[in-house]
């Protein structure tokens, strides 16, 4: 009978993976996170309070979340009205 060397054979597979492949995956993840941070920083609102054509006033973050439609008049809120480009 063969003696089992590990309780979890998946650990052996992970150990055999080359460290280069792991480093490449890690670098890709770091780059994606940096891109997300940069895109979030580039958004600057035109004004703190967004005013819809129907007269409803809301914070720019709420207006961004409700871009599919104003809660009062159901008008689509384009992001170009909220953010500077």
Order of alpha helices (4+ residues) and beta strands (2+ residues): alpha-alpha-beta-beta-alpha-alpha
